[in-house]
Amino acid sequence: MILLQFRSNWVVDAQTGEYTGSIPSPTGIASDPALAGYGVAQARELADHLVTVDPPIDVFYSSPFYRCIQTIHPTIEKAEALKPSVPKRTVRGDTGVGEWYGTARFDHPSPATPEVLNGLFPLYDPQYKSTIVPSVNGETIDELHDRTAYALHKIIEQSDKEGVKAILICSHAATILAIGRALTGRMPEDIGEQDFKPFTCGLSKFVRTTGSSAGGDIDLWEGLGGQIPKIPWRNGNGVSGGWTCEVNGDCSFLSGGEERGW
């Protein structure tokens, strides 16, 4: 399950690499704004819907940028209120499913630290470590897809170990497209094809192919500066045995319907 957000904007000076925003960010990072008021309302509508899905969501993953965590936080709070669990449900922030920046001569902003995010969102897990961290100099389209595929492989591998039946991932437009392609194994000839629908607070559902497995031994990411381990997801394979997209960008539960498609 994958989501997007209705946020405030920022701009970047292409010559200096300086990011600025018209509204101060809660984390102090210009490219890490909070949701706009309308986005907050959408997040509440989303929460009302997500607590009804079957099977219920066991684990929440998110891009560690503020707006993504803000989007799914109401769902976790509502789920805990309806059915408390021990240990409590938390957000696992993972830059592997985080924002995509194109390549540049300057450094792109990184998200706030887990400690800062835990201070802003008590349900944010400060102990969780990202599966992979993108280069601060940005990524090509191919690197975005491969980084996302590796992150998904590790998340699914962990979910298998934990016996998890359903997870939710909250992310950004370009990454949502990459997630859909990596799971289904389909890379379109036209990279700009609208094969998956990243609307604000839209919801997509992917179901694992029957009998699929973890996909064999995969090299571990060696850390910053290391190569992205290769996942054989292309040509219809899909990450960890393959997935089918059953719901693509559903917005029927939102009062405003489909908005801000990318």
Protein Blocks (a to p, Z undefined) as FASTA:
>chain_A
ZZddddddddddfknopacdfbdcfklpaklccddfklmmmmmmmmmmmmmpccddfbdc
ddfbfklmmmmmmmmmmmmmmmccdddddddddfklmccddddfbdcdddddfklmmmmm
mkbcfkbccfbdcdfkbpafklmmmmmmmmmmmmmmmmmmnopabdcddddfklmmmmmm
mmnopacfblmbcfbccdehiacdddddehiaehiaadddebehiacddddfbghloggh
iaadfbghiaklpmnlpghiZZ
